[in-house]
Amino acid sequence: GGGDCTIKIFDLSSNAVVRDLSYHTKWVTSVAFSSDGNLLASGSGDETVKVYDIASRTVVHDLRQHTNWVHSVAFSPTGRYLATGGFDKTVCIYD
């Protein structure tokens, strides 16, 4: 992720972009894959957390509980839970 509000997923063997996800409106500050690799979560300065289905390139959850920049996202080892932290001094846990 970065300042262009886009997440780019690369194929390391060819160094080519294989997915380009442009759903945030401000800087992407954090990304995390689920343990099975099927989902990607991202946090942003737009105060949202987005969860993507990697295969379909779609947003499956658009989470808006934070009231300031989201600075971290992390899946639990099983992938059942998603934790997010923001500059609003809150941590959200999603099931």
C-alpha positions as CSV (number, residue, x, y, z in Angstrom):
1,G,0.0,0.0,0.0
2,G,1.0,3.6,-0.2
3,G,0.3,7.2,-0.8
4,D,-1.5,6.6,-4.1
5,C,-4.3,4.8,-2.2
6,T,-3.6,1.6,-4.1
7,I,-2.5,-1.9,-2.9
8,K,-0.3,-3.7,-5.4
9,I,0.2,-7.5,-5.2
10,F,3.3,-8.8,-7.0
11,D,4.3,-12.1,-8.4
12,L,7.8,-12.4,-6.9
13,S,9.1,-14.7,-9.7
14,S,8.3,-12.2,-12.5
15,N,8.1,-9.0,-10.4
16,A,4.8,-8.3,-12.2
17,V,1.8,-6.7,-10.6
18,V,-0.9,-9.4,-10.5
19,R,-3.6,-7.5,-8.4
20,D,-4.2,-3.8,-8.2
21,L,-6.7,-2.8,-5.5
22,S,-7.8,0.8,-5.4
23,Y,-10.6,1.2,-2.9
24,H,-9.2,3.6,-0.3
25,T,-9.4,7.4,-0.6
26,K,-6.3,8.2,1.5
27,W,-2.9,6.6,2.3
28,V,-2.9,2.8,2.8
29,T,-1.1,2.4,6.2
30,S,-1.3,-1.4,6.9
31,V,-2.1,-4.7,5.1
32,A,-2.3,-8.3,6.3
33,F,-3.2,-11.6,4.6
34,S,-5.4,-14.2,6.3
35,S,-3.5,-17.4,7.1
36,D,-5.1,-19.2,4.1
37,G,-4.1,-16.4,1.8
38,N,-7.7,-15.9,0.5
39,L,-8.4,-12.6,2.2
40,L,-6.4,-9.4,2.5
41,A,-7.2,-6.6,5.1
42,S,-6.1,-3.0,4.7
43,G,-6.2,0.0,6.9
44,S,-6.1,3.6,5.8
45,G,-6.0,7.2,6.6
46,D,-9.6,7.4,5.3
47,E,-10.5,5.8,8.7
48,T,-11.7,2.5,7.1
49,V,-10.7,-1.1,7.0
50,K,-11.3,-3.0,3.9
51,V,-11.3,-6.8,3.6
52,Y,-10.8,-8.2,0.1
53,D,-11.4,-11.5,-1.5
54,I,-8.1,-12.0,-3.4
55,A,-9.5,-14.3,-6.1
56,S,-12.4,-12.0,-7.1
57,R,-10.6,-8.7,-6.3
58,T,-13.7,-7.5,-4.5
59,V,-14.3,-5.8,-1.1
60,V,-16.2,-8.3,1.0
61,H,-16.2,-6.0,4.2
62,D,-16.0,-2.3,4.5
63,L,-15.5,-1.6,8.2
64,R,-16.0,2.0,9.5
65,Q,-15.7,1.9,13.3
66,H,-12.6,4.0,13.6
67,T,-12.8,7.8,13.8
68,N,-9.2,8.5,12.8
69,W,-6.4,6.9,10.7
70,V,-6.2,3.1,11.0
71,H,-2.6,2.2,11.6
72,S,-2.6,-1.5,11.9
73,V,-4.5,-4.6,10.8
74,A,-3.8,-8.3,11.8
75,F,-5.6,-11.6,11.4
76,S,-5.6,-14.2,14.1
77,P,-3.6,-17.3,13.3
78,T,-6.8,-19.2,12.4
79,G,-8.1,-16.3,10.3
80,R,-11.3,-16.1,12.3
81,Y,-10.7,-12.7,13.9
82,L,-9.4,-9.5,12.5
83,A,-7.9,-6.9,14.9
84,T,-7.5,-3.2,13.9
85,G,-5.8,-0.3,15.7
86,G,-6.3,3.3,15.0
87,F,-5.1,6.8,16.0
88,D,-8.4,7.2,17.6
89,K,-6.9,5.1,20.5
90,T,-9.2,2.1,19.9
91,V,-8.6,-1.5,19.0
92,C,-11.5,-3.3,17.2
93,I,-11.8,-7.0,17.0
94,Y,-14.0,-8.5,14.3
95,D,-15.4,-12.0,14.1
